[in-house]
Amino acid sequence: MSPKYQPVIGLEVHAVLETRSKMFCDCPVVDSTHEQPNVAVCPVCAGMPGMLPVVNRSAVDYALRVALALNCEIHNTSIFARKSYFYPDLPKGFQISQYEQPLATKGWVMVETTEGEQRVGIRRVHMEEDTGKLTHVVKDGQRYSLVDLNRSGVPLLEIVTEPELHSVEAARNCAYTLRSILRYLGVNSGNLEKGLLRIEPNISNRPLGILEFATRVEIKNLNSFRSLERAVSYELARQEALVEKGGVVKQQTLGWDDTRGTTVPQRSKEYAEDYRYLPEPDLPPLVVDPAWVEATRAALPELPHAKRRRFIQDYGLSGYDAGVLVAERETAEFFEAVVMAAKVADAKQTANWITGNLFGLMNEAGTSVTDLLFGPADLAKLLDLVATGELNPAGARQVLAELFAKGGKPAQIVKKHGLKQVSDAKLLRNWVAKALDGNPEQVADYAAGNQPVFNWLFGQVMQTSKGKANPNRLRAELERQLAERSPEGGIR
């Protein structure tokens, strides 16, 4: 982006609260991507006249968890409202949401960026219901749409940040942080592809030094972090180019065409009055007992930001490694369990093996920590074998690959494949002598001052040992024998 402008970005994040039943009726919440259409529908979520909604207590409990985790002020009384707009997949002609008196306001969240931590304000957290889903069909030259109401009435939580994000990176990291918190709390799986989490950035570009906000646009329903980055980058560049040519940015709602990599106008951006909000007459005010709030607060888990700080302080990890480990609650818990079970291996070694070798295997297989065929104690045993010198890193990677593919016990795999590292002095002497006797030219080169030959000779001895030699003891023995064969009698 041009140094002449400052991006101003706020996020609206819509998270499906993954309760068993819907927001205002007892229809089950089903996976709309696999379930048959319209099998989880009743007169309430179908918008039939005269049907009365009833608030789902579990949805309120989930919403409280999120609001407290985001350091919000909880309002003991909040009001549901009718938000009127007319979509084919909204059978009532309005959505039950919250507006003037939401569940929670004035929160904040800490976001990691390359420039350090940033505190981002949370304007509001409120509950509402989801709409249905349209499937657009072209058949025999005819275009029509099919309506599936399985999703209609599913509990939604909307998180609205303050417009305090000033880069694509900050917007992406803020969205990822919110997703991580939702997953830690167990209220949302964070699955963007299935629409269980949807990100809508509000974007404007103002000249540097100007405090007033410029005209903003909103990009609807982004379903991946990559799309978020691409869409925000494109829109900032579009607005900048438009203004530089003397044009005017229009306030509007945009879609994102991921194939073409462009934003697409959908409609002019609505104002609050366009929705004709009015208190929902069929629902009384939602009154939350302060004791319920405090009990929920006390039950919150350690959240990613606090866990990251603790990992840095208690385990001496870098900020990057700690951030990677705490991004998913299951991964953080797995790491700590390995550290607790290990008798010799330290936390840094554990972090390196998990974020390096183990993550590599999981990424290739498309799996996660919860899918592993072995437990933390098994990885701890493997890393202890490496730390005590009984297994070299190459052998450990072979053992880890088999653990990942088939499960089992590290000691049994080491024994089966004969991978135990050799530290026997006599064997090391013989392997080194054999390699040096077989490569007199390289020995002479080293004696003449060609230092890189040492690593080549080290590799030859390691091949002779079939990778079993203890590398530290092997290196010392190789240095000793080369020194003996040097005309000057010293180690070069």
N, C-alpha and C positions, 0 to 999 in steps of 0.2 A: 504494500500500500504506500501511497505517496506520503512523504513526511509533512505535507501541507495539511493533512486531515487527520482527525482522531476518530477511529471507529467507536461507536457507542452501541453496546449490545446488551440486551436483557433476554432472559430465557423464560419460556413457559414450558414446563414439563408436565405431561399428563401420564400418570401411572395408574394402571389397573390395580386395584386392591384385590389381591387374589384370595378372597374369601370363598366359602363353599356356596353361598347363595348370593343373589343379586342385591342391589342397594335398597330397593323398596318392596321387594316381594320375595317369596321363598323358592323361586325358580333356581335350579342349580347353575353355577357358572361352568360352562363347558368350553372346550378348545374348539373355536369356530373353524380352525384350519383342518380339523379332522372329523368333527361331528357333522351329521346330516343337518341341513338348514331347518330352522324353525322347529326344533325338537325341545327347546328349553324356553318356552313362551307361555305366558298366562295372560288373562285379561288386563292385569296391572301393567306389565311391561309391554303389552301390545297397545296400550293407550286407549282401552275401551272406556266409553263414557260411564261415569259413576263409580269407577274403581278407586279405592282408597290406598295410598302408599303407606308403608310402615318402615321406619328407619332400621337398618341392619346394625345391631350393636357391635358386631365384630368389625364392620367397616369403620365405625367411629373409633374403636380401640386402635385399629391400624393407623388411622389418620392422626390420632394423638401421639403415637410412637414417632411418626415422622416429624410432626410439628415440634415435639420436644427435642428430638435429635438435631433439629435445625435451630435450636435455641430461640424458638418463637414464644411470644406472649399468647397464652391460651385464653380465649374468651369463654367464660363460664356459660354464656348464653349466645348462641348463634342462630341465624335465621336462614331457612331454605327459601329460595325464590324461584319463580318461573322465568326462564330466559327464552323469549319467543323468537324462533326462526323456523323457516319452512324448508325442510329437506324431505325427500321421499322416504328416508330411513329413520325419520323421527315421527312416529305415528301420532303423538299427542299434539304436534305443532309447537311444542315447547320442551325445554330440557329443565329438569329440576336441578338447580345449582345453588350456589351461595354468592352473594354479591356485597351488599353494604355491610353486613355483619357476618363475616366469615369465621371459621373455627379458630384461626390463629393468624397473627400478623407480627411484624417487626422482629424477624429472626436474622440469622446470619450463618454462613458456612465458610470454612477456610479452604482455599483452593491453591494447589501448588502450581507455580509457573516457573519458567526459566529465570525470571527476575525475582523469585522468592515467593513467600506466602502472600496471598491476597485475601482479605476478608470481604466477602461479597454479601450484600444485604439480601434478605428474603422478605419481599413485600407482603406476601400472604400465602397461606395454605388453606385450601377449602375443598369440600367434598361436592361431588355431583354424580350424575349417571351418564353412562356412555350411550351412544346412538346405536342403531343397527348397522348393517353393512350392505352395500350395493355391489352387485356383480353385473358388469356391463357385457352384453352378448351381441354378437353379430352372427345371424344365421339366415341363410337363404336370402341374403341381401337386405334383411330387416335388422334394425337396431332396437334393442330393448334392454331393460334392466330388471334384475331379480332382487328382491328384498329378503334378507335373512335377519330375523330379529333375535337370534340367539344372544347377540352381544348387547341388545337393547336393555338398558337398566343395570348393566354391570357396574359395580362401584368404581368410580374414578377419583383420584386425588390430583388436584392441580397445584403445582408449586410455581410461584412467580417470583423471579429474582428482581432486584433493582437493576436499572440500566448502568451497571458499573463495570462491565467487561469491555476491555479496549483492544482486544486482539482476537484473532481466530483461535490461537492456542488457548487463551484464557476461557473462551466460550466452550471449546471442546473439553478442557479439563474440568470446568465447572459442571458440565453435563455428566461427565464420567464420575465425578465425585458424588453427585446426587444419586446416580445409579448405584454406586457402591454402597451408599448409606441405605438405600431402599433394600438392597439385597442383604446387608448385615441385619436389618430389622426383621427380615423374613416376611415382608409384606408384598414384595414384587420380585419376580425372577429376573427382571432387567432384560427380557427378551425383546429387542427392538424389531426384529424381523417379523414376529407374530403380532406386532402392534400393541404389546403389553406395556410398552414404554414409548412415548412419542414426544419428540422435541420440536419446539416451535420458537425459533429465535426472532426477536424484534430488532431490526438493524437500521441504524442511521449513520451518517458520516458528517461531522461538523469540522469547520476550519479550526486549526490549532489556535488556542487562545480565546476562543468563543465559548462562553458557558452555556448559552441557550442550546436546547436540543434542536437538531434538524428534523425534517420530516422523516418518519420511520415507515418501514414496511414490515410485514410479518410473513414468514415462510412457514407453511403448514405441514405438519405430520411428517417430519424427517425420521426415517427408521434405521439410521446407522450413524455412527460417529464420523465415518468417512463422508457421508452425504452432508452432515452438518458442516464439516470443514470446507467441503467444496462449495456448498451453497452460500455460506457466509462470505467466503473469499470472492466468489463470483459477484455477489450482490454489492459488496463494498466497491469492487472495481467498476461495476456498472454505474453505481451512483456517482462515483468520482468522475468517470468519463462524461456522464450526462451533465453534471454541474460545470465541468470545465468547458463544455461546448455551449454554455448558456442556457441549458435546459433546466427543468424543474422536476424534482422527485415527487411523485404522487403517493399519497398515503393509500396503500392498497394491500390486499392479501394476495400472496403469491404461492404457487406450487413450485416444486422442484422436479425438473426433468433430468433424471440421473443419466439417461442415455446420451442426451445432447449436452448435458452439463450446463444448463441454463435455467433461470427462473422463468416462470410462466404466470402472467396475471390471471387471477381467478375472479376477483370482485373488488370493488372499492372497500377499503378498510372501514368496518363498522365502528360507531361510537356506542357508548353504553346506552344512550337513549334509543338507539335503533333496536335494541333487544327488548324494550318495553318491560324491564324488570318489575315484578310485583311479588310481594310475599306469597309463598305457596299456601293457599287457604286450607289445604287438606293435611298440613303438617303443623303441629305446634312448635314453638321455639325449642331448639335442642339445648337442654340444660345439662351441663357436664359437672358432676360432683367434684369439688376440689380434691377429695380423698382419692377419687379415681385417677385424677391427673397425677397426684404425687405417687401413687402406687405404680403407675405406668412409668414415671420418671425413674423410680428406683429400680425397675426391672430392665432398663435399657442396657444393652451390651456395650462393651468398650467399642467405640466407633473408629473408623479408619484413621482419622487424623490423630487421635490420641494414641492409637496403637502404633502408628508410624513413629511418633515421637518417642514412645517407650522402647521400640526396637532399636532406635538409634542410640538412646541413652543406655539401655541395659545390655545390649548385645554388641555395641560398637559397630553397627552396620552403617553403610553410607546411606544418604538420603534416598538415592535412586533405588538401591536394593531393598530398603525398608518399604518404599512406596510400591514396588512390584509385589512384594510379599503380602502386603495388607490390602491390596486391591480387591481380593476375594477373601471373605471370612474363612472359608474352608482351607484355603492355602495358608493363611496366617496361623490357623490352629494346627495344621499339619506341621508347619515349620517349628512351632514351639514344642510340639510333642516330640519331634525328632531331637531337638536340643535337650529336652528333659531326659530322654532315654539314652542319649549318647554318654559314654563313660570317658572317652578320650577326645573325640572330634569336637571342635569348638563351633560357635554360632556362625562365624564368618565362613568357615569351610562348609557348613550345612547350607547356608544361604547360597553360596556359589554353586553347589551341586543341584539345589532345587531350581534356581533361576536359570541355570545353564543346561546341564545334562537332562534333568527330569523335564523341564519345560520344553526342551527340544523334542523329546519323545512324545510328550502330550500334544504339542502343536502338530507334529507330523501325523499323529493318529486322530486328531480332532477330539480329544478327550480332556477330562479335568481331573483334579485331585480326588473327587468323589468316586471316580471310576477305577481307581488304582486297585490292582490285585494283591497289593502288599500294604502293610501298615507302617506307621512311623517308627516302630521298634526295629523293623527289618532294615529300613534305610539307616537308622542309627548304628546298627551292627555293621553294616557295610562300610560306613564312614569311619567307624572305629578301626576296622581292618586296615583302611588306608592310613589313618593317623598313626597306628602302631608299626607301620612298615610291613605288615603281613601280606598286603595286597597293593600292587602299584596302580596308578590311575588308569592305565590302559585296561588292566584286568578288572578294575572296579567298574569301568564303563561297560565291559562285557557282562558282568554280573547284573548291573542295573538294567541292561537291555533285556536280559532273560527274566528278571523279576517283573519288569513292566509287561512283557509278553505273556508270561505263564504263571507268575507268582512263585512262591517257594520260599526257601530260607537261604540267605547269603552263604553261610558256612557250607551248606550242602552243594550249592552251585560251584563254589570255589573248589571243593573236593572233587566233584564230578569232572570238571574240566582241567584239573591240575593247575590252578591259577595261583596257588599260594606263592608268595614272593620268597626268593632264596636269598639268605643273608650269610650262608655258610662261607667262611673265609677261604677254605680250600677250593671249593667249587668256583668261587669268584676268581681266585688266582689262576686256576686252570683255564677258565673261559677267556680271561684277558690275555694270558700267554698265547693261547691258540690264535686269537685274533691278531695279535701283534706279529707272531711268527708268520702268519699268512699274508701280511701286508707290509713287507719291509720298506717299500717305497714311501708309503704314507708315514711310517714311523720316522724315516729319514727327513721327510718334509717337515714334520712337526719339530724334530730336533733342530732343523734349520730356521725355525721361527715362524712356520706357517700354523698359527694358532687355530684357525677354523677346522683343520684336519682332526683336531681332538674330538669334535662332535661327531664327525664321520666315523672315527674309530669307536666311539662310544656306541653308536648305532649298530656297528658290526658285532660288538660284544653282546648287545641286547638281543640281536637276532640269534646269535649262538645260544643264548639262554632261553630262547623262545619267549622273550618278554618277561621272564620270571625273576630276573636279577633285581635286587634292591638297588634302585638307581643311586641313592646317596653313597652306599658302600661301594658300589661298582665304580662310581666316579673317583672315589678316593684310591681304590686299587689301581685303576687305569693311570691316574696321575703318578702313583708310586712307581709302577713298572716303566712308564715312559721316562721318568726321571732317571731310573737306573740305566736305561739304554741310551740316554743322552750323553754325548761326548763330554759335556761339561759337568754331568752328574747332578744337574739341578732341574727343577720344574720350570718350564718356560711359560 
